[in-house]
Amino acid sequence: MGPSYSAKQYDNNSPIYQQIMDRIRREIVAGDWRAGERVPPVRDLALAFGVNPNTMQRSLAELEREGLLYSERTAGRFITADAARIARVREEMARRLAAEFLRQMAGMGCSAAEVRRLLEQAAVQTPLPDGAGAAQGEKEERETAEGGQPV
């Protein structure tokens, strides 16, 4: 099963269903949800997220429309098994974050050279954890290597 949730405060600047979508989308691209994994029932997720089931239903329906989830009539909802789709969504999310970061840096008057220097310093001071950015399949492969023992 995917990650555990706790009710959280929601930002009043965007609809709650979109905030839930963003959180689930991030968890899917990070590999916290495995491809083909069954999604818990709407009521369970709504309780975990501290929202009305209708809000959760809307979030899941939109993620399904995007192709990250799919439904089987009697079995429920599942995470897509389309690794290429997940990779495209991950790339899109990363590009949006990078663009927002660059807009903020430009708004502070930073030059391109200064941004590069600051990013290089930050990369040294805050290295990415092992496996960050790995494809979901690679992450699963590492987790099950050595007879199912994490490596």
C-alpha positions, 0 to 999 in steps of 0.5 A: 500500500502507498504512504500513510496520511494524516490530516493537514492544513490546506492552503486557502489560495487553491482548491482543496481537491487540487492540493490533494491531487498535487500531493498524490501526484508527487507521491506517485512520481516519487515511487511511494505508490507502486505501479499497478497498486490498488488505491484505498477506497475513497472513504478511507482516503477522505478520512486520512486527508481530513476531507469530505468523500466528495472532495476526495472523489473529485481528486481521484477522478481528475487523476484518473482523467490525467491517466495516473489512475485507472478504474476496474469496474469491480476491483477499484482504482489502481495506479497506472502501470505506464512507467512512461506516463509517470516519467512524463508527469514527473518531468512536467512537475520538475519543469514547473518547479524549476521555472517557478524557482527561476522566476523568484530568483529573477525577481530578486535580481539574480543573474544566471551566473549567480543562480548557477553558483548558488545551485552548485553550492546548494548541491554540495551542501544538500546532496540528493539522497541515494536513488533520488530521481531513479525510475520507479522500476529501479527503486523497486528493484533496489528494494527487492534485491538480495532476496527481498531485503532492502539494499 
